[in-house]
Amino acid sequence: MQHQNRPYQPIENYGIIGNLRTVALVSTHGSIDFMAFPRFDSPTVFAALLDADKGGYFSIEPIMADYTNKQLYLPGTAILITRFFSEDGIAEIIDYMPLDPEADHQLSTIVRKVKAVRGNLNFRLHCAPRFHYAAANHDSSLQENQIIFKAQNDGAVQLRLLADVPLQLNGQDGYAEFTVKESEIVHIVLESFVPGKEQALPDLSHYAQDTYGETLNFWRNWLSKSHYKGRWSELIHRSAITLKLLTSGEFGSVIAAATFGLPETIGGNRNWDYRFTWVRDAAFTMYAFLRLGLNEEATNFLQWIFKQCQNNKLQLIYGVDGNTHLVEQELDSLAGYKNSKPVRIGNGAMDQLQIDIYGELIDTIYIYNKSYKPITFAFWTQVTQMVEAVIQQWQLPDHGIWEIRSEKREFLHTRLMCWVAMDRAIKIAEHRSFPYPITEWTELRNEIYLDIYHNFWNEEIQAWVQYKGAQVVDASVLLMPLVHFISPVEPRWLSTMEVIDKRLRLDVLIYRYQNSFEKIDGLDGEEGTFNMCSFWYIEALAKSGQVDRAVENFEKMLGYANHLGLFSEELGKKGEHLGNFPQAFTHLALISAAMELNKQLDRIYD
């Protein structure tokens, strides 16, 4: 009963399941190699993704020679199917996390249905939790064919493993070897265990049947609210489901990515924790939801952000519950993905000045107010406080959208978003007849516009540059036509696109900036191309009328998705996925690009 040799899987070899409280990553080999518990930003109980030896995992695998495998989602759901094919037969594992909006938000369950499609097949199960980022020991007890796992440092964190086949203990881990006859199903459940609360042993077959139907209906009912009916609908809906999986059902906040510590370069030190709510990422996510007609998520998020603003001034990053104590730490307990160190939790960017967040947030509030539901006057007063912050800070250097950890600069993207903040706030006020200082705000909007147009333009390289006085371009400039600052056929804009083509683009792959030209970010090591920037580039092409070229690039970019249509943050030299996975920013940029392409194609062909 020794553990199998467990090599690291490529980052793209995973699917994601979740219950709007936390998520789990399931490999194409049927192993759950990542799960924070009980919440997205809690310590992990499974983290083999970040330490194959010590991180912990929950695997179910057929005992087959020379099998191949495939993974797919049931369409329109987050129910994941992993299949195994060999001469011995065909096996299938269905994984999902039941969704019950009324349930205690501290409770989570993973249901795993194991089926022999063809042949009588043998399976091996290992449930090896490693609590608190694999830093805490745990005790296990086997009774009535259930195994209780209890963290030694925190008795409140307990899990219960149930199965309708005999379970054993292998040290402190759960273990089973069992046979599934052809066409039969074995049910295995891992759930939260609450000490002191009576938790009867469920009939697993009935429990799985009930929760499977409920989970299927939840996802399909939710997706039916989307009013998108155009091209690439399956891909757009997969991205929407992925964004929903990263959204807290309890709080309404949305995390930037499911994971922490996954490297931007294998073996490198650019390894960050993305399991928090960045105002920028979340605002863009809500913009994507609003464009699809998924308005409830935007309502919940804006209520959440309104609460945070009432409690204090707007922060850059929040924990899922609004907590702002996100101190960055390095973990000794995890070796890192393929020895990529350090493994960090928390995020030091919480102390940075990033003035652009007001623009992204007010833009989303503008879209919400315009296309869905009027904001209240109380909310408007919060918007005016955000505008006041822009008025006070817009000329200051900051750390920018890329969270540069070296010196602060006057970044173009930050200045652009200050213009967006003023422009959208004025539009909201005019639309709703809210009181505001017309002359002051309008004059400042114009002043910021002229500052960007003239002072961020580099005559020598014929482009708008990354920061004042720079000789380099930055992919965030691609947002200029997307936020309607500049016409997509303006000569200066077309010239800027040509410079991006020469300096940042490899086919459809886009680097976010020229770090090799100038050590802009103050960090060692390389990074991959940024998927989000590729989708910005495609959308900018579409807006400028280069629709055929945009479609070709879009289809090429889709070819870099994993087998389930999921994207990480970056792509490496071989097209491998790098960085935290899946990443909200990439998927929301995909949705935006696809919708713009669809609109342009409708104009041409309909």
C-alpha positions as CSV (number, residue, x, y, z in Angstrom):
1,M,0.0,0.0,0.0
2,Q,2.8,2.4,-0.8
3,H,2.0,5.7,-2.4
4,Q,2.6,5.8,-6.1
5,N,5.5,7.7,-7.6
6,R,3.9,11.1,-8.3
7,P,5.5,13.3,-10.9
8,Y,4.4,16.9,-11.3
9,Q,1.7,17.3,-13.9
10,P,1.8,20.2,-16.4
11,I,-0.3,23.1,-15.0
12,E,-2.7,22.8,-18.0
13,N,-3.4,19.1,-17.0
14,Y,-6.1,20.2,-14.6
15,G,-9.8,20.9,-14.4
16,I,-11.5,22.9,-11.8
17,I,-14.6,22.1,-9.7
18,G,-16.1,24.2,-6.9
19,N,-19.0,25.2,-4.8
20,L,-18.7,29.1,-4.6
21,R,-16.8,28.7,-1.3
22,T,-13.6,26.9,-2.4
23,V,-12.3,25.1,-5.5
24,A,-10.4,21.9,-6.2
25,L,-8.1,21.1,-9.1
26,V,-8.5,17.6,-10.6
27,S,-5.7,16.2,-12.8
28,T,-6.2,14.2,-15.9
29,H,-5.0,11.2,-13.9
30,G,-8.0,11.5,-11.4
31,S,-6.0,13.1,-8.6
32,I,-7.2,16.2,-6.6
33,D,-3.9,18.0,-6.2
34,F,-5.1,21.3,-4.9
35,M,-7.8,22.5,-2.5
36,A,-7.8,25.3,0.1
37,F,-10.3,24.6,2.9
38,P,-12.8,25.7,4.0
39,R,-12.5,28.9,1.8
40,F,-10.6,30.0,-1.3
41,D,-8.1,31.9,0.8
42,S,-7.8,29.4,3.6
43,P,-4.7,27.1,4.1
44,T,-4.6,24.1,1.8
45,V,-5.5,20.5,2.7
46,F,-4.3,19.2,-0.7
47,A,-1.3,20.9,-2.4
48,A,0.5,18.2,-4.4
49,L,0.5,20.8,-7.2
50,L,3.1,22.7,-5.1
51,D,4.9,19.7,-3.6
52,A,4.4,16.3,-5.2
53,D,5.9,14.5,-2.2
54,K,4.5,16.3,0.8
55,G,1.6,18.6,-0.4
56,G,-1.2,16.1,-0.1
57,Y,-3.7,14.7,-2.6
58,F,-6.8,12.6,-3.1
59,S,-6.4,10.2,-6.0
60,I,-8.6,7.6,-7.5
61,E,-7.0,5.7,-10.4
62,P,-7.7,2.5,-12.3
63,I,-5.1,-0.2,-12.0
64,M,-4.5,-0.5,-15.7
65,A,-1.5,-1.0,-18.0
66,D,-0.7,1.7,-20.6
67,Y,-3.9,3.7,-20.2
68,T,-4.7,7.0,-22.0
69,N,-7.0,9.5,-20.5
70,K,-9.3,12.4,-21.4
71,Q,-11.2,15.0,-19.5
72,L,-14.4,16.9,-20.3
73,Y,-17.1,18.9,-18.6
74,L,-20.7,18.2,-18.9
75,P,-21.8,21.1,-21.1
76,G,-23.0,24.1,-19.2
77,T,-21.9,22.8,-15.8
78,A,-18.8,22.5,-13.6
79,I,-19.3,18.7,-13.4
80,L,-16.0,17.2,-14.5
81,I,-15.6,13.8,-16.1
82,T,-12.2,12.0,-16.3
83,R,-11.9,8.9,-18.5
84,F,-9.3,6.2,-18.7
85,F,-8.9,3.9,-21.8
86,S,-6.9,0.7,-22.1
87,E,-7.1,-2.9,-23.4
88,D,-8.5,-3.8,-19.9
89,G,-11.5,-1.5,-20.3
90,I,-12.9,2.0,-20.0
91,A,-13.2,3.7,-16.6
92,E,-14.8,7.0,-15.7
93,I,-14.7,9.3,-12.7
94,I,-17.3,12.1,-12.3
95,D,-16.3,14.8,-9.9
96,Y,-18.3,17.7,-8.6
97,M,-18.9,19.8,-5.5
98,P,-22.6,20.0,-4.5
99,L,-24.1,23.5,-4.4
100,D,-26.6,24.4,-1.7
101,P,-27.1,28.1,-1.3
102,E,-28.7,27.5,2.1
103,A,-25.9,25.4,3.5
104,D,-23.4,26.5,6.1
105,H,-20.7,28.4,4.3
106,Q,-18.0,26.6,6.3
107,L,-19.1,23.2,4.8
108,S,-17.9,21.7,1.6
109,T,-18.2,18.3,-0.1
110,I,-16.6,16.6,-3.0
111,V,-18.5,13.7,-4.6
112,R,-16.6,11.2,-6.8
113,K,-18.6,8.7,-8.8
114,V,-16.4,5.9,-10.1
115,K,-17.8,3.8,-13.0
116,A,-16.6,0.8,-15.0
117,V,-17.9,1.6,-18.5
118,R,-16.4,-1.5,-20.0
119,G,-14.9,-4.5,-18.2
120,N,-14.6,-5.4,-14.5
121,L,-12.0,-2.9,-13.3
122,N,-9.7,-2.5,-10.3
123,F,-9.1,0.9,-8.7
124,R,-6.8,2.3,-6.1
125,L,-7.8,5.2,-3.8
126,H,-5.4,7.4,-1.8
127,C,-6.8,10.2,0.4
128,A,-3.8,11.9,1.9
129,P,-4.7,15.3,3.3
130,R,-1.9,17.6,4.5
131,F,-3.4,20.3,6.6
132,H,-2.3,24.0,6.9
133,Y,-0.1,24.1,3.8
134,A,1.4,20.7,4.7
135,A,2.8,22.2,7.9
136,A,0.5,20.5,10.4
137,N,0.3,16.8,11.3
138,H,-3.1,15.2,11.5
139,D,-4.8,12.3,13.3
140,S,-7.1,9.8,11.5
141,S,-9.6,7.4,12.8
142,L,-11.5,4.6,11.0
143,Q,-15.0,3.7,12.3
144,E,-18.1,2.4,10.5
145,N,-16.3,2.6,7.2
146,Q,-15.7,6.3,7.6
147,I,-12.3,8.0,8.1
148,I,-12.2,11.2,10.1
149,F,-9.1,13.4,9.4
150,K,-8.4,15.9,12.1
151,A,-5.7,18.6,12.0
152,Q,-3.6,18.6,15.1
153,N,-3.1,22.4,15.2
154,D,-6.8,23.2,14.5
155,G,-9.5,20.7,15.7
156,A,-12.1,22.7,13.9
157,V,-10.7,21.7,10.6
158,Q,-11.8,18.1,10.0
159,L,-12.7,16.0,7.0
160,R,-14.7,12.8,6.7
161,L,-14.1,10.2,3.9
162,L,-17.0,7.9,3.0
163,A,-17.3,5.2,0.4
164,D,-19.5,2.3,-0.5
165,V,-16.4,0.1,-0.7
166,P,-14.3,-0.9,2.3
167,L,-11.8,1.8,3.5
168,Q,-8.5,1.3,5.3
169,L,-6.0,3.4,7.0
170,N,-2.5,3.5,5.6
171,G,-0.6,5.4,8.3
172,Q,-2.7,8.5,8.8
173,D,-4.1,8.4,5.2
174,G,-7.2,6.8,3.7
175,Y,-6.7,3.9,1.3
176,A,-8.8,1.4,-0.6
177,E,-8.4,-1.1,-3.4
178,F,-11.7,-2.2,-4.9
179,T,-13.3,-3.7,-8.0
180,V,-16.1,-2.1,-10.0
181,K,-18.1,-4.4,-12.1
182,E,-19.0,-3.4,-15.7
183,S,-21.7,-0.7,-15.7
184,E,-21.7,-0.4,-11.9
185,I,-20.8,2.8,-10.0
186,V,-19.0,3.3,-6.7
187,H,-19.6,6.5,-4.7
188,I,-16.9,8.2,-2.7
189,V,-17.5,11.4,-0.7
190,L,-15.1,13.7,1.1
191,E,-16.9,16.2,3.3
192,S,-16.5,18.7,6.0
193,F,-16.8,17.2,9.4
194,V,-18.1,19.4,12.2
195,P,-17.1,18.2,15.7
196,G,-19.9,17.9,18.1
197,K,-22.6,18.0,15.4
198,E,-24.4,14.7,14.7
199,Q,-23.6,13.7,11.1
200,A,-25.3,10.5,10.2
201,L,-23.8,8.2,7.6
202,P,-25.7,9.0,4.4
203,D,-26.8,6.5,1.8
204,L,-24.2,7.4,-0.6
205,S,-26.0,6.2,-3.7
206,H,-29.1,8.3,-2.9
207,Y,-27.0,11.2,-1.7
208,A,-24.9,11.2,-5.0
209,Q,-28.0,10.9,-7.1
210,D,-29.8,13.8,-5.4
211,T,-26.7,16.1,-5.3
212,Y,-25.8,15.3,-8.9
213,G,-29.2,16.4,-10.1
214,E,-29.2,19.5,-7.9
215,T,-25.7,20.5,-9.1
216,L,-26.5,19.9,-12.7
217,N,-29.7,22.0,-12.4
218,F,-27.9,24.8,-10.5
219,W,-25.3,25.3,-13.3
220,R,-27.7,25.1,-16.2
221,N,-30.3,27.3,-14.5
222,W,-27.5,29.9,-13.8
223,L,-26.2,29.8,-17.3
224,S,-29.7,30.1,-18.8
225,K,-29.7,33.7,-17.4
226,S,-27.0,34.6,-19.9
227,H,-28.5,36.4,-23.0
228,Y,-25.4,35.7,-25.2
229,K,-26.5,33.7,-28.3
230,G,-23.7,34.5,-30.7
231,R,-20.6,32.8,-32.0
232,W,-18.2,30.9,-29.6
233,S,-21.1,30.5,-27.1
234,E,-19.7,27.3,-25.6
235,L,-16.3,28.8,-25.0
236,I,-17.8,32.0,-23.6
237,H,-20.0,30.1,-21.3
238,R,-17.1,27.9,-20.1
239,S,-15.2,31.1,-19.3
240,A,-18.3,32.5,-17.5
241,I,-18.6,29.3,-15.4
242,T,-14.9,29.6,-14.5
243,L,-15.4,33.2,-13.3
244,K,-18.4,32.0,-11.3
245,L,-16.3,29.3,-9.7
246,L,-13.9,32.0,-8.5
247,T,-16.8,34.0,-7.0
248,S,-17.8,33.8,-3.3
249,G,-21.5,32.8,-2.9
250,E,-21.3,34.1,0.7
251,F,-19.7,37.5,0.2
252,G,-20.0,38.4,-3.5
253,S,-16.3,39.0,-3.8
254,V,-14.3,37.3,-6.6
255,I,-10.7,36.0,-6.5
256,A,-8.1,36.6,-9.1
257,A,-7.2,33.0,-9.6
258,A,-7.8,29.6,-7.8
259,T,-4.1,29.0,-6.8
260,F,-1.0,30.5,-5.3
261,G,2.6,29.8,-5.9
262,L,2.5,28.6,-9.5
263,P,5.5,30.0,-11.2
264,E,5.7,32.5,-14.1
265,T,8.9,30.7,-15.1
266,I,9.6,27.1,-14.0
267,G,12.2,27.2,-11.3
268,G,11.9,31.0,-11.0
269,N,10.9,33.2,-8.1
270,R,8.0,35.0,-9.6
271,N,5.4,33.0,-7.6
272,W,2.5,34.9,-6.1
273,D,-0.7,34.3,-4.2
274,Y,-3.8,35.2,-6.3
275,R,-6.5,33.9,-4.0
276,F,-7.7,37.4,-3.1
277,T,-10.0,40.0,-4.5
278,W,-8.2,42.7,-6.5
279,V,-10.6,45.6,-7.1
280,R,-9.3,45.9,-10.6
281,D,-9.7,42.2,-11.5
282,A,-13.1,42.0,-9.8
283,A,-14.4,45.1,-11.5
284,F,-13.4,43.7,-14.9
285,T,-15.0,40.4,-14.0
286,M,-18.3,42.1,-13.2
287,Y,-18.1,44.0,-16.5
288,A,-17.9,40.6,-18.2
289,F,-20.9,39.3,-16.2
290,L,-22.9,42.4,-17.0
291,R,-22.2,42.1,-20.7
292,L,-23.5,38.5,-20.6
293,G,-26.6,39.5,-18.7
294,L,-25.5,37.7,-15.5
295,N,-26.4,40.7,-13.4
296,E,-26.9,39.1,-9.9
297,E,-23.1,38.6,-9.5
298,A,-22.5,42.3,-10.3
299,T,-25.2,43.3,-7.7
300,N,-23.6,41.1,-5.0
301,F,-20.1,42.4,-5.7
302,L,-21.2,46.1,-5.7
303,Q,-23.0,45.5,-2.4
304,W,-19.8,44.0,-1.1
305,I,-17.6,46.8,-2.3
306,F,-20.1,49.4,-1.0
307,K,-19.7,47.8,2.5
308,Q,-15.9,47.9,2.3
309,C,-16.0,51.6,1.3
310,Q,-18.3,52.4,4.2
311,N,-15.9,50.7,6.6
312,N,-12.8,52.4,5.3
313,K,-11.3,53.9,2.2
314,L,-11.1,51.7,-0.9
315,Q,-8.2,49.2,-0.7
316,L,-6.3,47.6,-3.5
317,I,-6.7,44.0,-2.4
318,Y,-9.1,42.3,0.0
319,G,-9.5,38.8,1.4
320,V,-12.7,37.1,0.4
321,D,-14.5,38.4,3.5
322,G,-13.1,41.9,3.1
323,N,-10.1,41.4,5.4
324,T,-7.1,43.5,4.5
325,H,-4.5,41.8,6.6
326,L,-2.8,39.9,3.7
327,V,0.8,39.9,4.9
328,E,3.1,38.2,2.4
329,Q,4.9,35.2,3.8
330,E,7.2,32.5,2.4
331,L,6.3,28.9,3.2
332,D,9.0,26.4,4.2
333,S,6.5,23.5,4.2
334,L,6.0,23.3,0.4
335,A,8.9,22.7,-2.1
336,G,7.2,24.6,-4.9
337,Y,6.0,23.5,-8.3
338,K,9.0,21.7,-9.8
339,N,11.1,23.4,-7.1
340,S,10.0,26.9,-8.0
341,K,10.7,28.9,-4.9
342,P,9.8,30.7,-2.8
343,V,6.2,29.6,-2.3
344,R,4.4,32.7,-1.1
345,I,1.0,33.3,0.6
346,G,-0.5,36.6,1.2
347,N,0.5,39.4,-1.1
348,G,2.8,42.4,-0.5
349,A,1.0,44.4,-3.2
350,M,-1.6,45.2,-0.5
351,D,0.7,48.1,0.6
352,Q,1.1,49.5,-2.9
353,L,-0.4,52.6,-4.3
354,Q,-2.3,51.7,-7.5
355,I,-4.5,54.7,-8.4
356,D,-6.0,53.0,-11.5
357,I,-8.4,50.9,-9.5
358,Y,-10.9,53.8,-9.2
359,G,-11.2,53.9,-13.0
360,E,-11.9,50.2,-13.4
361,L,-14.4,50.2,-10.6
362,I,-16.3,53.4,-11.6
363,D,-16.5,52.1,-15.2
364,T,-18.2,48.9,-13.9
365,I,-20.6,51.0,-11.8
366,Y,-21.3,53.1,-14.9
367,I,-22.2,50.0,-17.0
368,Y,-24.3,48.6,-14.1
369,N,-26.2,51.8,-13.7
370,K,-26.7,52.2,-17.5
371,S,-27.5,48.7,-18.5
372,Y,-29.1,47.0,-15.5
373,K,-30.2,48.9,-12.4
374,P,-29.9,52.5,-11.2
375,I,-27.5,52.9,-8.3
376,T,-28.7,54.6,-5.1
377,F,-27.8,58.1,-4.1
378,A,-26.0,56.6,-1.1
379,F,-23.8,54.6,-3.6
380,W,-23.3,57.8,-5.6
381,T,-21.8,59.5,-2.5
382,Q,-19.3,56.7,-2.4
383,V,-18.5,57.2,-6.1
384,T,-17.9,60.9,-5.4
385,Q,-15.4,60.0,-2.6
386,M,-13.6,57.8,-5.2
387,V,-13.5,60.7,-7.6
388,E,-12.1,62.9,-4.8
389,A,-9.4,60.4,-4.3
390,V,-8.6,60.6,-8.1
391,I,-8.6,64.4,-7.9
392,Q,-6.1,64.3,-5.0
393,Q,-3.8,61.6,-6.4
394,W,-3.9,61.5,-10.3
395,Q,-0.6,63.2,-10.8
396,L,1.3,60.9,-8.3
397,P,3.6,58.1,-9.4
398,D,2.4,54.7,-8.4
399,H,3.1,51.0,-8.8
400,G,0.7,50.5,-11.7
401,I,-1.4,47.6,-13.0
402,W,1.6,45.2,-13.1
403,E,2.4,45.9,-9.4
404,I,5.9,47.0,-10.2
405,R,8.0,46.3,-7.0
406,S,10.8,48.7,-7.8
407,E,10.3,52.5,-8.0
408,K,7.0,54.2,-8.6
409,R,6.4,55.9,-11.9
410,E,3.7,57.9,-13.7
411,F,2.3,55.0,-15.6
412,L,0.2,55.5,-18.7
413,H,-2.4,52.9,-17.6
414,T,-2.9,54.6,-14.3
415,R,-3.4,58.0,-15.9
416,L,-5.8,56.4,-18.5
417,M,-7.9,54.9,-15.7
418,C,-7.9,58.3,-13.9
419,W,-9.5,59.7,-17.1
420,V,-11.9,56.8,-17.1
421,A,-12.9,57.5,-13.5
422,M,-13.7,61.1,-14.2
423,D,-15.4,60.4,-17.6
424,R,-17.7,57.7,-16.2
425,A,-18.5,59.5,-13.0
426,I,-19.6,62.5,-15.1
427,K,-21.7,60.3,-17.4
428,I,-23.4,58.7,-14.3
429,A,-24.2,62.1,-12.8
430,E,-25.5,63.4,-16.1
431,H,-27.6,60.3,-16.7
432,R,-29.1,60.4,-13.2
433,S,-29.0,64.2,-12.6
434,F,-26.9,63.6,-9.5
435,P,-25.4,66.7,-8.0
436,Y,-21.7,67.1,-8.8
437,P,-19.2,70.0,-9.4
438,I,-19.6,70.2,-13.2
439,T,-16.8,72.7,-13.9
440,E,-14.2,71.1,-11.7
441,W,-14.8,67.5,-12.8
442,T,-15.0,68.4,-16.5
443,E,-11.9,70.6,-16.5
444,L,-10.0,67.8,-14.7
445,R,-11.2,65.2,-17.2
446,N,-9.9,67.4,-20.0
447,E,-6.6,68.1,-18.3
448,I,-5.9,64.4,-17.8
449,Y,-6.9,63.7,-21.4
450,L,-4.4,66.3,-22.7
451,D,-1.7,65.0,-20.3
452,I,-2.0,61.5,-21.7
453,Y,-2.3,62.6,-25.4
454,H,0.8,64.8,-25.3
455,N,3.0,63.8,-22.4
456,F,2.9,60.1,-22.8
457,W,3.6,60.2,-26.5
458,N,7.1,59.5,-27.6
459,E,7.8,61.2,-30.9
460,E,11.0,59.2,-31.5
461,I,9.4,55.7,-31.3
462,Q,6.0,57.0,-32.5
463,A,3.9,55.4,-29.7
464,W,2.3,56.1,-26.4
465,V,4.8,54.7,-23.9
466,Q,4.6,52.9,-20.6
467,Y,5.4,55.9,-18.4
468,K,6.4,59.5,-18.8
469,G,9.7,59.7,-20.5
470,A,9.9,56.0,-21.3
471,Q,11.5,54.4,-24.3
472,V,9.4,51.3,-24.0
473,V,5.8,50.3,-24.7
474,D,3.4,48.4,-22.4
475,A,0.6,46.1,-23.5
476,S,-1.8,47.9,-21.2
477,V,-1.9,50.7,-23.8
478,L,-4.2,48.3,-25.7
479,L,-7.0,49.4,-23.4
480,M,-6.9,53.0,-24.8
481,P,-9.5,52.2,-27.6
482,L,-11.2,49.6,-25.5
483,V,-12.2,52.3,-22.9
484,H,-13.1,54.8,-25.7
485,F,-10.2,57.1,-24.9
486,I,-9.0,57.2,-28.5
487,S,-10.5,56.2,-31.8
488,P,-9.2,52.8,-33.0
489,V,-8.4,54.4,-36.4
490,E,-6.6,57.5,-35.0
491,P,-3.2,57.7,-36.7
492,R,-1.3,57.9,-33.4
493,W,-3.1,54.7,-32.3
494,L,-2.3,52.8,-35.4
495,S,1.3,53.8,-35.1
496,T,1.3,52.6,-31.4
497,M,-0.1,49.2,-32.6
498,E,2.8,48.9,-35.1
499,V,5.3,49.4,-32.3
500,I,3.5,46.8,-30.1
501,D,3.7,44.5,-33.1
502,K,7.5,45.0,-33.3
503,R,8.4,45.0,-29.7
504,L,5.9,42.9,-27.7
505,R,4.2,40.5,-30.2
506,L,5.1,37.0,-31.3
507,D,2.3,36.1,-33.6
508,V,-0.7,36.3,-31.2
509,L,1.4,36.0,-28.1
510,I,2.0,39.3,-26.3
511,Y,4.5,40.2,-23.6
512,R,3.1,42.8,-21.1
513,Y,6.3,44.9,-21.3
514,Q,9.9,44.9,-22.5
515,N,11.6,43.7,-19.3
516,S,14.6,42.6,-21.3
517,F,15.1,46.1,-22.6
518,E,14.9,47.7,-19.2
519,K,14.5,46.0,-15.8
520,I,11.2,47.7,-15.2
521,D,9.8,45.5,-12.5
522,G,12.9,45.1,-10.4
523,L,12.5,41.3,-10.3
524,D,14.9,38.6,-11.4
525,G,14.1,36.0,-14.0
526,E,11.9,35.9,-17.1
527,E,8.2,35.6,-17.5
528,G,5.9,34.3,-20.3
529,T,3.6,36.0,-22.6
530,F,0.4,37.3,-21.0
531,N,-2.8,35.7,-22.2
532,M,-5.0,38.6,-21.1
533,C,-2.8,41.0,-23.3
534,S,-3.3,38.7,-26.3
535,F,-7.1,39.0,-25.9
536,W,-6.8,42.8,-25.5
537,Y,-4.8,42.9,-28.7
538,I,-7.4,40.9,-30.6
539,E,-10.2,43.2,-29.4
540,A,-8.2,46.3,-30.4
541,L,-7.7,44.8,-33.9
542,A,-11.5,44.1,-34.2
543,K,-12.3,47.7,-33.1
544,S,-9.9,49.1,-35.7
545,G,-11.8,47.2,-38.5
546,Q,-9.2,44.4,-39.0
547,V,-11.8,41.8,-38.3
548,D,-10.4,38.9,-40.4
549,R,-7.0,39.3,-38.8
550,A,-8.7,39.5,-35.3
551,V,-10.7,36.3,-35.9
552,E,-7.6,34.5,-37.1
553,N,-5.7,35.6,-34.0
554,F,-8.6,34.7,-31.8
555,E,-8.8,31.2,-33.1
556,K,-5.0,30.8,-32.7
557,M,-5.3,32.0,-29.2
558,L,-8.0,29.5,-28.4
559,G,-5.5,26.8,-29.5
560,Y,-3.4,27.6,-26.5
561,A,-6.3,26.8,-24.0
562,N,-6.1,23.5,-22.2
563,H,-8.2,20.5,-23.1
564,L,-11.2,22.0,-21.1
565,G,-10.9,25.6,-22.5
566,L,-9.2,26.9,-19.4
567,F,-6.3,29.4,-19.3
568,S,-3.6,30.2,-16.8
569,E,-2.0,33.7,-16.6
570,E,0.9,33.2,-19.0
571,L,2.3,30.9,-21.7
572,G,5.9,29.7,-21.7
573,K,8.3,29.2,-24.6
574,K,6.7,25.8,-25.5
575,G,3.2,27.2,-25.2
576,E,3.0,25.6,-21.7
577,H,0.7,27.2,-19.1
578,L,2.5,29.3,-16.5
579,G,1.3,31.2,-13.4
580,N,-1.8,30.8,-11.3
581,F,-4.6,28.7,-12.8
582,P,-7.2,29.3,-13.9
583,Q,-7.0,33.1,-14.0
584,A,-10.0,35.3,-14.0
585,F,-8.3,38.1,-16.0
586,T,-7.6,35.9,-18.9
587,H,-11.1,34.5,-19.1
588,L,-12.9,37.9,-18.8
589,A,-10.6,39.3,-21.5
590,L,-11.5,36.3,-23.7
591,I,-15.2,37.0,-23.1
592,S,-14.8,40.7,-24.0
593,A,-12.8,39.9,-27.2
594,A,-15.2,37.3,-28.3
595,M,-18.2,39.6,-27.8
596,E,-16.5,42.4,-29.8
597,L,-15.6,40.0,-32.6
598,N,-19.2,38.8,-32.7
599,K,-20.5,42.3,-32.9
600,Q,-18.1,43.2,-35.7
601,L,-19.0,40.0,-37.6
602,D,-22.7,40.7,-37.3
603,R,-22.1,44.1,-38.9
604,I,-20.4,42.6,-41.8
605,Y,-22.4,39.4,-42.5
606,D,-25.9,40.0,-41.0
